[in-house]
């Protein structure tokens, strides 16, 4: 049997900078804990959030 796994979901709605900060904070605090972080973007907002989130994730070595 395996231990518990924590999955954190961050939902972005036209606040890419806050979403990125939330993901970075979750990753930092989850070090040593099995699990992951998923960033969900509304993609239809037309505010460039998707591109900003994807660019930041790629720079941090995260999947886009």
C-alpha positions in Angstrom: 0.0 0.0 0.0 1.3 3.5 -0.8 1.0 6.6 1.4 -1.2 9.6 0.9 -0.9 11.8 -2.1 -1.7 15.5 -2.2 -2.8 17.2 -5.5 -3.3 20.9 -5.5 -5.4 22.6 -8.1 -5.0 26.4 -8.8 -7.7 27.9 -11.0 -6.7 31.1 -12.9 -9.4 33.5 -14.0 -7.7 36.6 -15.4 -5.0 36.8 -12.6 -1.9 35.1 -14.1 0.5 36.7 -11.7 -1.5 35.6 -8.6 -1.9 32.1 -10.1 1.8 31.8 -10.7 2.6 32.9 -7.2 0.1 30.3 -5.9 1.7 27.5 -7.9 5.2 28.5 -6.8 4.1 28.7 -3.2 2.3 25.3 -3.4 5.4 23.7 -5.0 7.6 25.2 -2.3 5.5 24.0 0.6 4.9 20.6 -0.9 8.6 19.6 -1.1 9.0 16.2 0.3 5.2 15.4 -0.1 4.0 13.0 -2.8 1.7 14.8 -5.2 1.6 17.7 -7.7 0.1 21.0 -8.7 -2.3 21.5 -11.6 -2.9 25.0 -13.0 -6.2 25.3 -14.8 -6.5 28.4 -17.1 -9.8 29.7 -18.4 -8.1 30.2 -21.8 -11.1 32.1 -23.1 -10.4 35.2 -21.1 -8.5 36.9 -23.9 -6.2 38.5 -21.4 -3.0 36.6 -22.3 -3.0 34.6 -19.1 -2.6 31.3 -20.9 0.6 32.5 -22.7 2.0 34.1 -19.5 1.3 30.9 -17.4 2.8 28.6 -20.0 5.8 30.8 -20.5 6.5 30.9 -16.8 5.9 27.2 -16.4 8.3 26.3 -19.1 11.0 28.6 -17.6 10.5 26.8 -14.3 10.8 23.4 -15.9 7.1 22.7 -15.5 4.9 21.1 -18.2 2.9 23.6 -20.1 
